[in-house]
Amino acid sequence: MHTLRINASVAYDVVIGHGLLAEAGDRLKALLPPCRAAVVSDSNVWPLYGKRVIGSLKSAGFDPIHFTVEAGEASKSMRTLAALLEFLAGERITRSDVLVALGGGVVGDLTGFAAACYLRGVRFIQLPTTVLAIVDSSVGGKTAVNLAAGKNLAGAFHQPSLVIADLDAFATLPRDVAADGMVEALKAGVLRDEALFDRLARNVSPTLSEEDAARCVAIKAEFVAEDEFDRGVRQQLNLGHTLGHAVERLSGFALPHGHAVAIGMALAARGAFARGLTDAETPLRIEAALKNLRLPVSSPYSAQELYEAALTDKKRSGGQVTLVLPRRIGKCELAPLPLEQFSDFIRAALEVRL
């Protein structure tokens, strides 16, 4: 088992290991006295782990209730958020109570945003059950829902009180869902750890060891400690996301988030090569690692389509957009581009030959 401390405005632990969902109640009890616990989950995860988590909370003296949403990106919406907030109010949840996010990134983001909004802020904990949620979205305090105009456009920074990552949940993940999360693990290696990237790049199945999961979380923790509110270096965690979100939106969210980010990472690396920021080996290595996991690396959309879809991305500021571009595996940099150069960047990334 690994325990990592996240040093943010609210410091908290991320516990990574096996068999931890059954211990959730006892671990939560070490942080706060027994209270009401509103467990939020989805229609895929709840039948698998709901009873286990409710039983653990009851055994530790908590009074659990639960709210279940439909699995999928469509539930990461203002409509679902409103329904959850009305549920919490109807159940008379107070500031002395706690919300529990049991599921992947959609459930974690939705629950965290509800916790930030309800009564102007209540505590919540994360019980991530996907690779993506464990290595990325459950850590760092970014919470959000989508708007019709784009991904994560309504949200808040609200740190959890605890993250309990039970790697046994990987066993029930469909292959594509696990591969989705491996994109975020590879991203951590591209950003700051070439050895981690090389280990993950050899994977032909979407599996992640406890040690590598802990290393991914440690890298995320470094960025959060340096820049909690995403005004500077933490923006590097958006590697692949600007164009990835554009691809995701253009697909009508039919393409899973990680698959879209895989395309975005490949385009960012190709664009960096076209601008002379990196050598051809960097995009080739990134694409080989993604292809090993049967993930897409090319965009089905044109440069103009990608450009227009990306204009609503929250990383745009006035007349420029900030991209994250690799110098080499293990080192990236922020590249603010005027919109006219951004359009040229996308075109070059699509047309470059390696």
KETORDO-994426 format. One record per residue (C-alpha): residue number from 1; residue in three letters; x, y, z. Coordinates in Angstrom, 3 decimals. Example, Ala and Ser with C-alpha at 12.3 -4.5 7.8 and 13.67 -1.06 7.14 Angstrom:
BEGIN
     n   res         c1         c2         c3
     1   ALA     12.300     -4.500      7.800
     2   SER     13.670     -1.060      7.140
! end
This chain:
BEGIN
     n   res         c1         c2         c3
     1   MET      0.000      0.000      0.000
     2   HIS      1.155      3.553     -0.788
     3   THR      0.040      6.724      0.973
     4   LEU      0.811     10.084     -0.630
     5   ARG      0.225     13.480      0.951
     6   ILE     -1.276     16.183     -1.259
     7   ASN     -0.131     19.585     -0.034
     8   ALA     -2.865     21.941     -1.188
     9   SER     -4.915     24.581      0.668
    10   VAL     -6.531     21.553      2.305
    11   ALA     -3.907     18.849      2.798
    12   TYR     -5.105     15.266      2.416
    13   ASP     -3.926     11.730      1.766
    14   VAL     -4.268      9.540     -1.304
    15   VAL     -4.184      5.881     -0.266
    16   ILE     -3.445      3.393     -3.054
    17   GLY     -3.631     -0.368     -2.626
    18   HIS     -5.808     -3.458     -2.772
    19   GLY     -8.972     -4.293     -0.827
    20   LEU     -9.439     -0.691      0.303
    21   LEU    -13.135     -0.177     -0.494
    22   ALA    -14.047     -2.458      2.405
    23   GLU    -11.967     -0.209      4.673
    24   ALA    -13.517      3.073      3.495
    25   GLY    -15.636      3.557      6.615
    26   ASP    -12.768      3.021      9.062
    27   ARG    -10.458      5.319      7.084
    28   LEU    -13.107      8.025      6.955
    29   LYS    -13.805      7.615     10.675
    30   ALA    -10.149      8.466     11.369
    31   LEU    -10.825     11.896      9.811
    32   LEU    -14.241     12.884     11.127
    33   PRO    -16.867     11.700     13.577
    34   PRO    -19.692      9.517     12.260
    35   CYS    -22.271     11.552     10.354
    36   ARG    -24.537     11.223      7.360
    37   ALA    -22.669     10.139      4.225
    38   ALA    -24.234     10.733      0.802
    39   VAL    -22.709      8.223     -1.617
    40   VAL    -22.902      9.263     -5.284
    41   SER    -22.292      6.587     -7.903
    42   ASP    -23.380      5.540    -11.400
    43   SER    -25.421      2.738    -12.898
    44   ASN    -22.325      0.680    -13.761
    45   VAL    -20.370      1.046    -10.534
    46   TRP    -23.147      0.978     -7.960
    47   PRO    -24.173     -2.672     -8.586
    48   LEU    -20.512     -3.729     -8.304
    49   TYR    -19.366     -1.848     -5.208
    50   GLY    -22.286      0.008     -3.672
    51   LYS    -23.218     -2.625     -1.116
    52   ARG    -19.582     -3.011     -0.030
    53   VAL    -19.113      0.715      0.551
    54   ILE    -22.474      1.165      2.309
    55   GLY    -21.670     -1.775      4.591
    56   SER    -18.244     -0.344      5.404
    57   LEU    -19.720      3.059      6.239
    58   LYS    -22.461      1.553      8.429
    59   SER    -19.948     -0.615     10.303
    60   ALA    -17.913      2.505     11.094
    61   GLY    -20.965      4.295     12.504
    62   PHE    -21.913      6.472      9.527
    63   ASP    -25.484      6.892      8.266
    64   PRO    -25.203      6.373      4.481
    65   ILE    -27.680      7.310      1.770
    66   HIS    -27.060      7.039     -1.951
    67   PHE    -27.752      8.795     -5.249
    68   THR    -27.152      7.037     -8.566
    69   VAL    -26.741      8.642    -11.997
    70   GLU    -26.695      7.058    -15.432
    71   ALA    -23.190      5.969    -16.430
    72   GLY    -21.558      8.108    -19.099
    73   GLU    -20.477     11.626    -19.986
    74   ALA    -24.074     12.813    -20.423
    75   SER    -24.486     12.760    -16.636
    76   LYS    -21.749     15.352    -16.231
    77   SER    -24.301     18.114    -16.783
    78   MET    -26.031     21.034    -15.096
    79   ARG    -29.248     19.027    -15.133
    80   THR    -27.716     16.140    -13.186
    81   LEU    -25.932     18.572    -10.851
    82   ALA    -29.256     20.267    -10.076
    83   ALA    -30.895     16.903     -9.366
    84   LEU    -28.060     15.965     -7.006
    85   LEU    -28.251     19.287     -5.166
    86   GLU    -32.024     18.910     -4.753
    87   PHE    -31.454     15.387     -3.417
    88   LEU    -28.967     16.656     -0.832
    89   ALA    -31.350     19.409      0.242
    90   GLY    -34.279     16.996      0.394
    91   GLU    -32.232     14.660      2.601
    92   ARG    -31.246     17.635      4.790
    93   ILE    -27.531     17.052      4.404
    94   THR    -25.649     19.617      6.510
    95   ARG    -22.133     21.022      6.580
    96   SER    -21.208     18.471      9.212
    97   ASP    -21.983     15.647      6.776
    98   VAL    -19.901     14.274      3.913
    99   LEU    -20.323     13.359      0.239
   100   VAL    -18.660     10.225     -1.138
   101   ALA    -17.845      9.918     -4.853
   102   LEU    -17.810      6.248     -5.838
   103   GLY    -16.905      5.841     -9.500
   104   GLY    -14.867      7.262    -12.337
   105   GLY    -14.107     10.776    -13.486
   106   VAL    -17.704     11.756    -14.263
   107   VAL    -18.929     10.823    -10.789
   108   GLY    -15.904     12.385     -9.102
   109   ASP    -16.195     15.692    -10.980
   110   LEU    -19.964     15.873    -10.470
   111   THR    -19.814     15.031     -6.761
   112   GLY    -16.916     17.398     -6.134
   113   PHE    -18.731     20.283     -7.820
   114   ALA    -21.885     19.527     -5.829
   115   ALA    -19.794     19.511     -2.649
   116   ALA    -18.314     22.892     -3.598
   117   CYS    -21.758     24.418     -4.318
   118   TYR    -24.018     22.889     -1.692
   119   LEU    -24.276     25.104      1.420
   120   ARG    -21.261     26.978     -0.060
   121   GLY    -19.040     23.982      0.607
   122   VAL    -19.230     20.597      2.316
   123   ARG    -16.599     17.890      2.671
   124   PHE    -16.273     15.069      0.207
   125   ILE    -14.049     12.061     -0.359
   126   GLN    -13.131     10.251     -3.541
   127   LEU    -13.379      6.483     -4.063
   128   PRO    -12.114      6.284     -7.673
   129   THR    -12.809      3.042     -9.526
   130   THR    -11.191      3.673    -12.940
   131   VAL     -7.565      4.048    -14.003
   132   LEU     -8.261      7.586    -15.204
   133   ALA     -9.873      8.646    -11.931
   134   ILE     -7.188      7.031     -9.786
   135   VAL     -4.175      8.558    -11.538
   136   ASP     -5.686     11.894    -12.475
   137   SER     -9.170     13.267    -11.880
   138   SER     -9.627     12.264     -8.212
   139   VAL     -6.546     14.248     -7.164
   140   GLY     -6.054     17.998     -7.253
   141   GLY     -9.446     19.525     -6.515
   142   LYS    -10.669     20.308    -10.031
   143   THR    -14.425     19.711    -10.170
   144   ALA    -16.756     20.530    -13.053
   145   VAL    -19.645     19.707    -15.321
   146   ASN    -19.939     20.237    -19.062
   147   LEU    -21.971     22.888    -20.857
   148   ALA    -23.364     22.648    -24.378
   149   ALA    -20.459     24.860    -25.489
   150   GLY    -17.739     22.541    -24.186
   151   LYS    -16.066     20.418    -21.530
   152   ASN    -15.693     21.456    -17.887
   153   LEU    -16.856     25.031    -18.454
   154   ALA    -18.709     25.218    -15.115
   155   GLY    -16.756     24.151    -12.064
   156   ALA    -14.807     25.015     -8.938
   157   PHE    -11.610     24.157     -7.138
   158   HIS    -12.650     22.066     -4.134
   159   GLN    -10.165     19.649     -2.602
   160   PRO    -11.360     16.294     -1.242
   161   SER    -10.665     15.330      2.353
   162   LEU     -9.376     11.880      1.375
   163   VAL     -8.857      9.731     -1.726
   164   ILE     -9.035      5.938     -1.378
   165   ALA     -7.898      4.191     -4.555
   166   ASP     -8.661      0.453     -4.544
   167   LEU     -6.775     -1.104     -7.458
   168   ASP     -8.965     -4.208     -7.271
   169   ALA    -11.562     -2.138     -9.147
   170   PHE     -9.409     -2.462    -12.275
   171   ALA    -10.492     -6.095    -12.570
   172   THR    -14.048     -5.122    -13.540
   173   LEU    -13.122     -2.438    -16.086
   174   PRO    -13.854     -3.013    -19.782
   175   ARG    -10.651     -2.907    -21.799
   176   ASP    -11.468      0.399    -23.517
   177   VAL    -12.227      2.093    -20.200
   178   ALA     -8.923      0.916    -18.727
   179   ALA     -7.040      2.051    -21.846
   180   ASP     -8.728      5.442    -21.498
   181   GLY     -7.055      5.907    -18.126
   182   MET     -3.673      4.722    -19.344
   183   VAL     -3.513      7.848    -21.520
   184   GLU     -3.347      9.961    -18.354
   185   ALA     -0.653      7.678    -16.934
   186   LEU      1.410      8.021    -20.121
   187   LYS      0.851     11.779    -19.928
   188   ALA      2.491     11.849    -16.497
   189   GLY      5.561     10.181    -17.976
   190   VAL      5.727     12.585    -20.929
   191   LEU      5.551     15.498    -18.492
   192   ARG      8.121     14.502    -15.883
   193   ASP      9.351     10.903    -15.887
   194   GLU     10.861      9.204    -18.933
   195   ALA     11.459      5.943    -17.028
   196   LEU      7.761      5.780    -16.108
   197   PHE      6.827      6.467    -19.721
   198   ASP      9.126      3.711    -20.966
   199   ARG      7.638      1.178    -18.543
   200   LEU      4.093      2.079    -19.565
   201   ALA      4.983      2.247    -23.273
   202   ARG      5.767     -1.479    -23.227
   203   ASN      2.194     -2.290    -22.141
   204   VAL      0.043     -4.077    -24.650
   205   SER     -2.718     -4.504    -22.066
   206   PRO     -4.119     -1.555    -20.075
   207   THR     -2.799     -2.513    -16.644
   208   LEU     -1.123     -0.340    -14.034
   209   SER      0.940     -1.552    -11.084
   210   GLU      0.522     -0.083     -7.621
   211   GLU      4.002      1.461     -7.881
   212   ASP      3.285      3.132    -11.224
   213   ALA     -0.117      4.349    -10.039
   214   ALA      1.583      5.913     -7.019
   215   ARG      4.214      7.533     -9.239
   216   CYS      1.511      9.067    -11.454
   217   VAL     -0.251     10.492     -8.400
   218   ALA      3.071     11.790     -7.034
   219   ILE      3.680     13.677    -10.297
   220   LYS      0.191     15.185    -10.153
   221   ALA      0.807     16.113     -6.498
   222   GLU      3.950     18.032     -7.482
   223   PHE      1.991     20.175     -9.930
   224   VAL     -0.830     20.773     -7.436
   225   ALA      1.601     21.824     -4.697
   226   GLU      3.340     24.231     -7.087
   227   ASP      0.197     25.754     -8.586
   228   GLU     -3.063     24.681     -6.946
   229   PHE     -5.328     27.046     -8.878
   230   ASP     -3.970     26.371    -12.365
   231   ARG     -2.481     29.781    -13.104
   232   GLY      0.954     28.611    -14.202
   233   VAL      2.906     25.352    -14.255
   234   ARG     -0.110     23.167    -13.411
   235   GLN     -1.460     23.979    -16.859
   236   GLN      1.077     21.443    -18.163
   237   LEU     -1.357     18.765    -16.958
   238   ASN     -3.500     19.842    -19.915
   239   LEU     -1.129     18.077    -22.324
   240   GLY     -3.305     16.755    -25.146
   241   HIS     -6.483     18.213    -23.686
   242   THR     -7.070     21.350    -25.778
   243   LEU     -7.344     19.457    -29.062
   244   GLY     -8.546     16.346    -27.226
   245   HIS    -11.568     18.226    -25.882
   246   ALA    -12.212     19.552    -29.399
   247   VAL    -12.203     16.004    -30.793
   248   GLU    -14.435     14.816    -27.955
   249   ARG    -16.936     17.602    -28.568
   250   LEU    -16.954     17.094    -32.344
   251   SER    -17.744     13.418    -31.793
   252   GLY    -20.803     14.388    -29.745
   253   PHE    -18.970     12.809    -26.791
   254   ALA    -19.269      9.421    -28.484
   255   LEU    -15.472      9.133    -28.356
   256   PRO    -14.313      8.470    -24.759
   257   HIS    -12.295     11.185    -23.040
   258   GLY     -9.010      9.248    -22.922
   259   HIS     -9.261      8.245    -26.581
   260   ALA     -9.774     11.905    -27.518
   261   VAL     -6.827     12.990    -25.349
   262   ALA     -4.677     10.324    -27.042
   263   ILE     -5.361     12.063    -30.359
   264   GLY     -4.676     15.422    -28.706
   265   MET     -1.325     14.223    -27.330
   266   ALA     -0.268     12.869    -30.717
   267   LEU     -1.203     16.156    -32.401
   268   ALA      0.592     18.210    -29.725
   269   ALA      3.777     16.181    -30.258
   270   ARG      3.519     16.379    -34.062
   271   GLY      2.890     20.113    -33.841
   272   ALA      5.897     20.532    -31.555
   273   PHE      8.026     18.731    -34.146
   274   ALA      6.658     20.931    -36.931
   275   ARG      7.664     24.027    -34.901
   276   GLY     11.154     22.670    -34.294
   277   LEU     10.661     22.252    -30.532
   278   THR     11.387     18.537    -30.485
   279   ASP     12.828     15.812    -32.689
   280   ALA     10.846     13.236    -34.648
   281   GLU     11.570     10.561    -32.047
   282   THR      9.287     12.228    -29.478
   283   PRO      6.005     12.019    -31.425
   284   LEU      6.951      8.587    -32.748
   285   ARG      7.509      7.236    -29.222
   286   ILE      4.254      8.743    -27.961
   287   GLU      2.282      7.322    -30.866
   288   ALA      3.879      3.882    -30.514
   289   ALA      2.909      3.757    -26.836
   290   LEU     -0.680      4.761    -27.645
   291   LYS     -0.942      2.283    -30.506
   292   ASN      0.279     -0.504    -28.204
   293   LEU     -2.881      0.112    -26.181
   294   ARG     -5.005      0.214    -29.359
   295   LEU     -5.700      3.908    -28.889
   296   PRO     -6.252      6.340    -31.788
   297   VAL     -3.517      8.811    -32.794
   298   SER     -5.046     10.592    -35.815
   299   SER     -7.930     13.035    -36.018
   300   PRO    -11.000     12.282    -38.136
   301   TYR    -11.689     16.031    -38.230
   302   SER    -10.222     18.832    -40.317
   303   ALA     -7.987     21.624    -39.070
   304   GLN    -10.842     24.122    -39.383
   305   GLU    -13.252     21.888    -37.448
   306   LEU    -10.717     21.385    -34.661
   307   TYR     -9.905     25.100    -34.529
   308   GLU    -13.543     26.173    -34.221
   309   ALA    -14.322     23.514    -31.611
   310   ALA    -11.263     24.480    -29.552
   311   LEU    -12.220     28.172    -29.382
   312   THR    -14.614     27.437    -26.502
   313   ASP    -11.938     25.622    -24.476
   314   LYS    -11.343     27.146    -21.056
   315   LYS     -7.598     27.340    -21.755
   316   ARG     -8.266     30.133    -24.239
   317   SER     -7.589     33.599    -22.830
   318   GLY     -8.638     36.539    -24.959
   319   GLY     -6.935     36.251    -28.318
   320   GLN     -4.614     33.383    -27.451
   321   VAL     -4.662     29.751    -26.383
   322   THR     -2.012     28.047    -24.254
   323   LEU     -0.816     24.662    -25.510
   324   VAL      1.395     22.145    -23.729
   325   LEU      4.167     20.938    -26.016
   326   PRO      6.830     18.294    -25.380
   327   ARG     10.515     19.188    -25.697
   328   ARG     11.333     15.544    -25.096
   329   ILE      9.858     12.668    -23.118
   330   GLY      9.963     13.881    -19.511
   331   LYS     10.029     17.611    -20.268
   332   CYS      7.227     19.831    -21.586
   333   GLU      6.590     23.546    -21.773
   334   LEU      3.670     25.956    -22.009
   335   ALA      3.294     27.635    -25.398
   336   PRO      0.875     30.595    -25.538
   337   LEU     -0.173     31.052    -29.183
   338   PRO     -2.188     33.868    -30.795
   339   LEU     -5.299     32.407    -32.394
   340   GLU     -3.968     32.894    -35.930
   341   GLN     -0.856     30.868    -35.006
   342   PHE     -3.020     28.275    -33.284
   343   SER     -4.849     27.663    -36.541
   344   ASP     -1.513     27.223    -38.325
   345   PHE     -0.329     24.891    -35.552
   346   ILE     -3.295     22.555    -35.997
   347   ARG     -2.833     22.471    -39.767
   348   ALA      0.874     21.705    -39.429
   349   ALA      0.206     18.976    -36.847
   350   LEU     -2.232     17.270    -39.224
   351   GLU      0.035     17.557    -42.264
   352   VAL      3.510     16.855    -40.836
   353   ARG      5.251     13.703    -42.026
   354   LEU      7.610     11.906    -39.634
! end
